[in-house]
Amino acid sequence: MTSVVSSPPRTIRIGSRKSQLALVQTYWVQEQLQKSFPDITFEVHTMSTQGDKILDVALAKIGDKGLFTKELEVGMLNQEIDFAVHSLKDLPTHLPEGLTLAAITERENPADALVVHEKHKDKQIDTLPEGAVIGTSSLRRLAQLRHHFPHFTFKDVRGNLITRLAKLDAGEYDALILAAAGLERLEMSDRIHQIIPNEISLHAVGQGALGIECRTDDSELLSLLKAIEHPQTRDRCLAERSFLRSLEGGCQVPIGVNTEISGENLILTGIVASVDGQKFVKDTVTGIANNAEALGIELAELLRQQGAQEILSEIFAVIQRGS
């Protein structure tokens, strides 16, 4: 009689950036998968990305092609890790050959949040004083806020979330604009002074969701990762990413979005703005949610007809000149 030797359970290596927020997000994914698959070992391996190392240059001037993801992607392709956890807003819409977006987790609040210095605790964004120094490293936020509040002074702010808040509290800024989801995940919701209304600032593509990237040929892992996928969030984010990809916009371009699910329909709103806030085009499309990517393409074409490509071309030219 032939004895059958069963292979030991697989150990799966999860790649993460080293920042506090990245690790909180990665450990959450690890916990969810461990609950679903108790016989599998999930190990976290950390790496530093280019975006983590260069902290004295505005994000838009560094470039956006894998700024926070490239090192993790190389790790996957070299078989050093099996999958990576990203803030989906940082993940480029064009992935390297051999890698795929395997799952998108349930979205936290995707909105931008106003965080103020103590002296402005009685203010909202529309009542901050003229000349107030607003910290943001996002061209998207900068363009939309300049449109609505040209009387503010905007100043770049880099570093992890804790570093940025320390700079605010030290008086370098009157207020910061940050992702509400990041503050919530770090249990700092008490620092959220105001959720910025959509009418003022549409959020970044994928903001508030986590994107799980892995090798395309790892069918076993692809199947496992579906356990933490959130279908509605996936539809919303695929529409947003398709919109961004169709406009050939990167993570550091003034493109904002908002998505809603209503029954079987998905409502996608998008904006493209010039960095000075003077030019912008905005529109909305509605369609079947399971046709999400086609909706993104439709909206991109609609805004292109209204001048979006000209706005983006001007921005790309300025960035390439290093202005």
PyMOL commands that set and color helices and strands:
alter all, ss='L'
color gray80, all
select helices_A, chain A and resi 20-36+50-53+59-62+70-77+88-90+118-120+139-148+161-169+180-185+189-191+219-228+231-246+289-305+308-321
alter helices_A, ss='H'
color red, helices_A
select strands_A, chain A and resi 11-17+41-47+83-87+99-104+112-116+133-135+153-155+175-179+194-195+210-215+255-262+265-273+280-288
alter strands_A, ss='S'
color yellow, strands_A
deselect
rebuild
show_as cartoon
